[in-house]
Structure formats: structure tokens, C-alpha cells
């Protein structure tokens, strides 16, 4: 799943394929910051300082902001320049591990694509900015080009589509209230899905970041996305809705809501409810 899911998931789908799915975010093109400020180029280091993979990447300054430059650890040894702080907690990524074209945060394990900046494994929901990078032939100096973020934050949220009435016959239902469900909902809208989209969660609050529970007691900072985010992008979040059965033949899901029992039809269904730890 594109936005990174660690929960065990099972997809139950119809035979009709949707135009957009929640996969393949890693293949999305790299994105640059777009502000009113002009882009500029900065000499950051010599090519010899980068190496060919972890720990060969190097943290440099791009204006006042930390950026990581290096080469991917696959056969291409592709040059990259990405934001140096993890969007999850804002902690430095300089101590992370590179494997192929992926970088893993050393603190909570979020994984990012070094070429596109996309997040590929949770925790976290947002991506890293990427910058143009090149090596000057005359002196092997590494140059980073782009515009530092105007808001001072190295966080990229991909644009999301919304519901369109002409796609009313399509209804994608997601069962689950954790990071996998939140990531799936965002990924569908990011990939252009414009049909109905419903998330059924047994929890009483929107999906939240469980890694923050030991650090932040306030409920709002722990939410992966706010309730307003789901409403803005036409994602119907049905809380306190405990699914009891699925009928793949009839393509319906039955659940107990606050107002009683409901049978909901779907064209596509994703079950990502996770699992409970076994008592020892």
C-alpha cells in the first residue's frame, strides 16, 4: 500500500477493475516545492563525500534547511537529494539505512523512496521533498537546486481527488480504523479515484498514530488525518461501526453502527482491520 501499512490486510474485490488503485505510489514522479521565491542552486559537497550507499549519504545545508544527498544502493547508483527530516516526528534522517532506492528512518522505521520522496512504509502519512541534484564536471562539486519550503516544514502531501457524481456507481469500502485504513483512503484519492469512498472503523476517533501514545497525551496531535481532512476529500468516515460479516457474492458488508444494524453495498472492499496480540 502506497502510504505504508504494517497491518495484516486482506482484499476482497469484485471482478470489475477500478481506474485507480491504492498501489504503485513508489512510481510517482519526484516533486519539487513550488513557492513565489525563485529557485537557486547551492554547492553542497564534493562527489567523493557521498559514497555509494549507506552510510555514504551526507547531510548538507540547503539555505537553512537540512537536505540529504547521496546515491541509491541499487545497481543504478542514482544521485538523489531529499529532505533531511522525517515528516513523522521531524527527526533527522541522516542516521537512516539505505537499501536499494529506499531510506528507512532510524527512529520509528518509516520508509521513503529516495527518487520520488514518497513514503512506502508507516508510521507517518506524508512524503519527503525532492530536489534537482547534479555533479559539476569541472570540479566534481555536487549542486542542489530548488526552493526551500516557505513554511519551514519538509513535508509533502500529495494532492487528493474528490467524489464526482458521474462515478456514483463505484463504491470502495475500507474496513479498519488504523494506519492501513487511513493510508488506503488517502492513496485511492491520490491516485485519482473519484467514486464513493467509505471507511468503517470500530474506534470512536479517526485513525491515529499509536507510536505517539507514549509521548503526546492530547488526542488531536496523534491523529493521522483530521476529521476535516476526510470530509474535504469526500471520504466518509463511519466511526463506532463494527463489521460483523461480508457477503462477497452479494457484495455487501454488514456492520453494527451507533444507530443499529446496517447492510452496505460495495463494488470494491479492502479489509485491513489488523490483528490482536495473542495473550501469553
HUDA-V755908 format. One line per field, one symbol per residue. psi: psi as a letter, one per 20 degrees, with the letter a starting at -180 (. if undefined). burial: # if it has 16 or more other ideal C-beta (glycine too) atoms within 10 Angstrom, else .. A space follows every 10 residues. Layout:
psi=???
burial=???
This chain:
psi=qgjopiqpqp porripqqhq rjrkhiiqqq qqqoriqqqr ppphrqhiig akrpkiqppr pncjqpqpqa qqjahhlppq orqjppigij qqjhjrppoc kqpppigjjq pqphghiqpi qrrrirrqqq qpqrpphhjk pppppapqph ijpmpppqqq rrpphikhip opppoqkahg gghggggghh jjpjaqoppo piriqrproh iihihohpgg hiphqrhhgg ghkloooorl oophqpnhgi lqppqoahja ppopqrhqpp olibrqqpp.
burial=#####.#.#. .##....#.# ##..##.#.# ###....... .#.##....# #.#..##### .#..#.#### ###.....## #########. #.#..###.. #####.#### ########## ########## #.#....... .###.####. ...###.#.# #.#......# ########## ########## #.######## #....####. ##........ .####...## ..###.#### #.#..#.... ###.#..... ...#.##### ####......
